[in-house]
Amino acid sequence: AGPIVERYRNGTVLTVNVSPPDGTLQGAATLAFSDGDRASGRLTPAGVLEGPGTYSFHRGPFIRGTFRNGQLNGPATMTTRRDRTYTGRIEQGVFIGPHYKQYFSDGRTYEGGVDAAGRANGSGMYRFADGELLSGTWIHGRMSGVMTDRFPGGTAYRVQVSPPAEVLRGPATITFPNGDRASALLHDGSLNGAGSYVYAATGYRIDGTFDQGRLRGPAT
């Protein structure tokens, strides 16, 4: 009886407090993976984790739930590094809940609803490394309805996305730091087509045609 340590070629380390001492490798166990993640639960004679346990991400939250055949599955809670706890369930290895925070290697974070495939679904917000904030509603990873994109300098885009799309496009209003507003169709990141520009200081409005974000040609 006592701790048994097995090391695998892929870098995973298995530590088991063997109980009962009957010659089989079973008992309270921890799997430490090469990427820093850790899974803890009870190891069965079949070599898989079963029953209550936890999965800890090396740079993010940890999940408490129930292992079934080596995978967390069913009702679960997720606790972030800031001690925020969310309740949901695990399906096919993905935490599904009304409020979930996901960390990306490029510095982005996503906070909001997700679907069974881990895609943004429902209300949510992306926060980018440079401070940009994109919020609104997603349908299985595609933006839908009114989306708001705010930039660190104070410029904000409000876009009506329909049908659902992976990029911001549709009727839009851009509000600049000085309060001026430009409205037209957003496409490929800039305003195009018939639209207007309103000066906040005077209320003066110019109607015309946008081309690559600039008013060109006849205007009133």
C-alpha positions as CSV (number, residue, x, y, z in Angstrom):
1,A,0.0,0.0,0.0
2,G,1.1,3.6,-0.5
3,P,1.9,6.0,-3.4
4,I,2.8,4.4,-6.7
5,V,4.2,6.6,-9.4
6,E,4.1,5.7,-13.1
7,R,5.7,7.9,-15.8
8,Y,4.7,7.7,-19.5
9,R,6.6,8.5,-22.6
10,N,4.1,11.4,-23.5
11,G,5.1,13.2,-20.3
12,T,2.1,12.2,-18.2
13,V,2.7,11.2,-14.6
14,L,0.2,9.0,-12.7
15,T,0.3,8.9,-8.9
16,V,-1.9,6.4,-7.1
17,N,-2.4,5.9,-3.3
18,V,-3.1,2.2,-3.7
19,S,-6.1,0.9,-1.6
20,P,-6.9,-1.8,-0.9
21,P,-3.4,-3.5,-1.2
22,D,-4.7,-6.4,-3.3
23,G,-2.1,-6.3,-6.1
24,T,-4.2,-4.1,-8.4
25,L,-3.4,-0.4,-9.3
26,Q,-6.5,1.4,-7.9
27,G,-7.3,4.1,-5.4
28,A,-7.1,7.9,-5.1
29,A,-5.1,9.1,-8.1
30,T,-3.8,12.2,-9.8
31,L,-2.8,12.4,-13.5
32,A,-0.3,15.2,-14.2
33,F,-0.2,15.9,-17.9
34,S,2.8,17.4,-19.9
35,D,0.9,20.7,-20.5
36,G,0.4,21.3,-16.8
37,D,-3.2,20.2,-16.5
38,R,-4.1,17.8,-13.7
39,A,-7.0,15.3,-13.2
40,S,-7.8,13.8,-9.8
41,G,-10.2,11.1,-8.8
42,R,-10.4,7.4,-8.0
43,L,-8.5,5.1,-10.4
44,T,-10.4,1.8,-11.0
45,P,-8.7,-1.6,-11.8
46,A,-9.6,-0.9,-15.4
47,G,-7.1,2.0,-15.4
48,V,-9.6,4.9,-15.7
49,L,-10.9,7.6,-13.3
50,E,-14.4,7.1,-11.9
51,G,-16.6,9.0,-9.5
52,P,-16.2,12.4,-8.0
53,G,-13.1,14.3,-9.1
54,T,-11.6,17.5,-10.4
55,Y,-9.8,18.7,-13.5
56,S,-7.4,21.7,-13.1
57,F,-6.2,23.7,-16.1
58,H,-2.6,25.0,-15.6
59,R,-3.5,28.6,-16.6
60,G,-7.2,28.8,-15.9
61,P,-10.0,27.4,-13.9
62,F,-10.7,24.0,-12.3
63,I,-13.8,21.9,-12.8
64,R,-15.4,19.7,-10.1
65,G,-17.7,16.9,-11.3
66,T,-18.0,13.2,-11.8
67,F,-15.7,11.0,-13.9
68,R,-17.3,8.3,-16.0
69,N,-15.0,6.0,-17.9
70,G,-12.1,8.5,-17.5
71,Q,-14.0,11.6,-18.6
72,L,-15.8,14.2,-16.6
73,N,-19.5,14.0,-17.6
74,G,-22.8,15.4,-16.2
75,P,-23.4,18.2,-13.6
76,A,-20.3,20.2,-12.8
77,T,-19.0,23.4,-11.3
78,M,-16.2,25.6,-12.6
79,T,-14.1,27.9,-10.4
80,T,-11.9,30.5,-11.9
81,R,-8.6,31.9,-10.7
82,R,-10.5,34.8,-9.2
83,D,-12.7,32.4,-7.2
84,R,-15.8,32.9,-9.4
85,T,-17.9,29.7,-9.5
86,Y,-20.3,28.8,-12.3
87,T,-22.7,25.9,-12.4
88,G,-23.3,23.9,-15.6
89,R,-22.6,20.4,-17.0
90,I,-19.9,18.6,-18.9
91,E,-20.8,17.1,-22.3
92,Q,-18.2,15.5,-24.5
93,G,-15.4,17.1,-22.5
94,V,-16.9,20.7,-22.8
95,F,-18.3,22.7,-19.9
96,I,-21.7,24.0,-20.9
97,G,-23.3,26.7,-18.8
98,P,-25.1,30.1,-18.9
99,H,-21.9,31.8,-17.9
100,Y,-18.4,30.5,-18.8
101,K,-15.0,32.0,-19.1
102,Q,-12.6,30.7,-21.7
103,Y,-8.9,31.7,-22.2
104,F,-7.1,31.7,-25.5
105,S,-3.3,31.6,-26.2
106,D,-3.4,34.9,-28.1
107,G,-4.6,36.7,-24.9
108,R,-8.3,36.8,-25.7
109,T,-10.9,35.8,-23.2
110,Y,-14.6,34.9,-23.8
111,E,-17.2,35.1,-21.1
112,G,-20.8,34.0,-21.8
113,G,-22.8,31.1,-23.0
114,V,-21.4,28.2,-25.0
115,D,-22.9,25.2,-26.8
116,A,-21.9,21.5,-26.7
117,A,-19.1,22.1,-29.1
118,G,-17.6,24.9,-27.0
119,R,-18.6,27.6,-29.4
120,A,-20.0,31.0,-28.2
121,N,-23.8,30.6,-27.9
122,G,-26.2,33.2,-26.4
123,S,-25.1,36.4,-24.8
124,G,-21.4,36.9,-24.3
125,M,-18.3,39.1,-24.6
126,Y,-14.9,38.7,-26.1
127,R,-12.1,40.8,-24.5
128,F,-9.0,41.1,-26.6
129,A,-5.4,41.6,-25.5
130,D,-5.4,45.3,-26.7
131,G,-8.5,46.1,-24.7
132,E,-11.1,45.8,-27.5
133,L,-14.5,44.5,-26.3
134,L,-16.9,42.7,-28.6
135,S,-20.3,41.9,-27.0
136,G,-23.7,40.7,-28.2
137,T,-25.4,37.4,-29.1
138,W,-23.9,34.4,-30.8
139,I,-25.7,31.4,-32.4
140,H,-23.3,28.4,-32.5
141,G,-20.2,30.6,-33.0
142,R,-21.8,33.1,-35.4
143,M,-22.7,36.6,-34.4
144,S,-26.4,37.5,-34.6
145,G,-28.5,40.6,-34.0
146,V,-27.1,43.8,-32.5
147,M,-23.3,43.5,-31.8
148,T,-21.2,46.2,-30.1
149,D,-17.5,46.5,-30.7
150,R,-15.7,49.0,-28.4
151,F,-12.0,50.0,-28.9
152,P,-9.6,51.3,-26.3
153,G,-9.5,54.8,-27.9
154,G,-13.2,55.3,-27.4
155,T,-14.6,54.5,-30.8
156,A,-17.6,52.1,-30.7
157,Y,-19.3,50.1,-33.5
158,R,-23.0,49.1,-33.2
159,V,-23.8,46.6,-36.0
160,Q,-27.0,44.8,-36.9
161,V,-25.8,41.4,-38.0
162,S,-28.3,39.4,-40.1
163,P,-28.2,36.6,-41.1
164,P,-25.8,35.2,-38.5
165,A,-22.1,35.6,-39.6
166,E,-18.6,35.0,-38.3
167,V,-17.6,38.6,-39.1
168,L,-19.2,42.0,-38.3
169,R,-21.2,43.1,-41.3
170,G,-24.6,44.8,-41.8
171,P,-26.2,48.2,-41.0
172,A,-23.9,50.0,-38.6
173,T,-23.4,53.2,-36.6
174,I,-19.9,54.2,-35.6
175,T,-19.6,56.6,-32.6
176,F,-16.3,58.4,-32.4
177,P,-14.7,59.7,-29.1
178,N,-15.8,63.2,-29.8
179,G,-19.4,62.1,-30.2
180,D,-19.7,62.3,-34.0
181,R,-21.6,59.4,-35.6
182,A,-21.3,57.8,-39.0
183,S,-24.0,55.4,-40.3
184,A,-24.0,53.1,-43.3
185,L,-23.5,49.4,-44.3
186,L,-20.4,47.9,-42.6
187,H,-18.5,45.5,-45.0
188,D,-14.9,44.3,-44.8
189,G,-14.3,46.5,-41.8
190,S,-15.4,49.8,-43.3
191,L,-18.6,51.8,-44.1
192,N,-19.9,51.6,-47.7
193,G,-23.0,52.7,-49.6
194,A,-25.6,55.3,-48.7
195,G,-25.2,56.8,-45.3
196,S,-24.9,59.8,-43.1
197,Y,-22.4,61.7,-40.8
198,V,-23.6,63.7,-37.8
199,Y,-21.4,66.2,-36.1
200,A,-22.0,66.1,-32.3
201,A,-20.9,69.7,-31.6
202,T,-23.4,71.3,-34.1
203,G,-25.9,68.6,-34.9
204,Y,-25.1,69.2,-38.6
205,R,-25.8,66.1,-40.7
206,I,-24.4,65.2,-44.1
207,D,-26.1,62.5,-46.3
208,G,-24.0,60.9,-49.0
209,T,-22.3,57.7,-50.1
210,F,-19.5,56.0,-48.2
211,D,-16.6,54.3,-50.0
212,Q,-14.1,52.4,-47.9
213,G,-15.2,54.4,-44.8
214,R,-15.1,57.9,-46.5
215,L,-17.9,60.0,-47.8
216,R,-17.4,60.6,-51.5
217,G,-19.3,62.2,-54.4
218,P,-22.4,64.3,-54.1
219,A,-23.6,65.0,-50.6
220,T,-26.4,67.0,-48.9
